[in-house]
Amino acid sequence: MSGIKTGFAFIIALVVLLIVLPVFLWMAGISIFPGGSSGTSGSGKSGIVLRSADGGVRWDGVSFLQDGNIAAPAPAQVLHIAFDPTRPDTLYLGTKANGLWKSTDRGTTWKKMKDSSGSLLPTADVYRIAMSTSSPDVVYVAAFQNSKGRVFRSDNRGGSFREVYFVAPNNIPVYDIYVDPAQADRVVIATGQGGVLLSHNGGRTWSVAHWFSETMVRIAGNPAFFSDTYAVGSNRQLKKTLDEGENWAELGSAHGGEGGFTPGSVGGFGATPEPIQGFPRSPLYFGPISGSSGSLFGGNQQVGLETFAIDPANFERIFIGAVEGLYRSLDGGFAWSRIETLVYPSAITVTAIVVHPRNRGTIFTGIGTELYRTDDDGKTWSVRVLPTNQSIRSIAIHPTQPDIMLISVGKK
């Protein structure tokens, strides 16, 4: 009888150890299940960047290492994830106040890069990393350090950098940089001073494409036509040029009126151009619109652009994430339509979008801590809760091995 009691007690203890205890630990935020916890996942891994090797089904944290494969403190904030255009295993990470990082195993582990010249500091804010397919040894970095926005160039894949531009006034960053895939010496940058600047000789000299009366934060160039570029400023309005910045169109400008589309002025800083009628109002109007019919959303509402993404196979196919939901244009931003997601519009902001590089109907969006996926261009969606309690900031898909995905997260 005592043997039966002992066996029964052993079974009870085993059940508690294998089932009850893990559940309580999980409720307490201590994860021992695959996929990680709200902050980290796995020993020595950080939850600031999540990685998937199966197309977004399972997610795990990544490792940040110092010399000698010693665990390093993870960056507090990730600003950009970039893929080497010719080395599939190599990725780059730009961080806030923690410099530039590199992975040679498709994003599983990361090591901090050291500039042998000492130009790019290990404490720099690295806002953007850009490379050209034609000259993959050339790496450009848009950074902020020592109170100035700067652009650095490396000719040895980041082994050493040299400064090729800096913003003259203090405390004004260079937020973005785009490099022509066909010619690594053709570069366009966006500055916090409102400048969109061009270089055709790798940064030796620069010319002004346009001065805007706002901070310029994003630049996205057409890989097939360098002169075709989108830009976003601090007023959260999408702009477009077809001639390397000599003329700009504001897609859904406040000056356009009902149904208007406004081309930007040439050189006239702050000037108000005349609207061209006939296009539907873009949802990228960011001021209050009076009247129930003055906005796609009705009433005195305001649309806030949070992120935008371009179909890698079609530069005219654009997606916008906003406070009011997800939008798509099929004609380069002239006409827009709302894509219905599983979240009620304006309930939670769409903060990240990426289009699959091979399956154009597959789109991922980040809303809060949840990853949404459609494989039929937005008709139906699936949702996956990520192992984090922080909001999705960006989503990146490997351009040639799309099962590899990375997500950066941060506080709201």
FENBELHU-V585065 format. One record per backbone hydrogen bond with DSSP energy under -0.5 kcal/mol. NH is the residue of the N-H (numbers start at 0). CO is the residue of the C=O. Records with the same first field share a line. If there is no record, write none. Layout:
NH->CO ; CO
This chain:
4->0
5->1
6->2
7->3
8->4
9->5
10->6
11->7
12->8
13->9
14->10
15->11
16->12
17->13
18->14
19->14
20->15
22->18
23->19
24->20
25->21
26->22
27->23
28->25
29->24
30->28
35->32
36->39
44->41
45->61
46->38
49->406
50->59
51->404
54->402
59->50
61->45 ; 48
62->107
64->109
65->69
68->65
69->66
71->63
78->93
79->93
81->91
83->89
87->85
89->86
90->102
91->81
92->100
93->79
94->98
95->76
96->94
97->123
98->123
100->92
101->110
102->90
105->88
107->104
109->62
110->101
111->64
112->99
114->112 ; 119
115->113 ; 158
117->114
120->118
123->120
124->143
125->94 ; 123
126->124 ; 141
127->141
129->139
131->134 ; 137
133->180
134->131
135->132
137->134
138->136 ; 153
139->129
140->151
141->127
142->140 ; 149
143->124
144->147
147->144
148->171
149->142
150->164
151->140
152->161
153->138
156->136
158->155
161->152
163->150
164->150
166->148
170->146
171->168
173->142
174->172 ; 189
175->189
177->187
179->182 ; 185
182->179
185->182
186->184 ; 198
187->177
188->196
189->175
190->194
191->172
193->190
195->209
196->188 ; 194
197->206
198->186
201->184
203->200
206->197
208->195 ; 206
209->195
211->193 ; 209
215->190
216->214 ; 231
217->231
219->229
221->224 ; 227
222->220
227->224
228->226 ; 240
229->219
230->238
231->217
232->236
233->214
235->232
238->230
239->248
240->228
243->226
245->242
248->239
249->261
250->237 ; 248
251->249
252->249
255->252
256->253
259->256
260->275
261->249
262->260 ; 273
263->247
266->264
268->266
270->267
272->270
275->260
276->274
277->258
278->258
284->281
285->283
288->300
289->287
293->290
297->294
300->298
302->284
304->302
305->320
306->320
308->318
310->313 ; 316
313->310
316->313
317->315 ; 328
318->308
319->326
320->306
321->319 ; 324
322->303
324->321
325->338
326->319
327->336
328->317
331->315
336->327
338->325
339->337
345->322
346->343
347->343
349->321
350->348 ; 365
351->365
353->363
355->361
359->357
361->358
362->360 ; 373
363->353
364->371
365->351
366->364 ; 369
367->348
369->366
370->383
371->364 ; 369
372->381
373->362
376->360
378->375
381->372
383->370
385->368 ; 383
387->385
388->37
390->409
391->367
392->407
393->407
395->405
397->403
403->400
404->51 ; 402
405->395
406->49
407->393
408->47
409->390
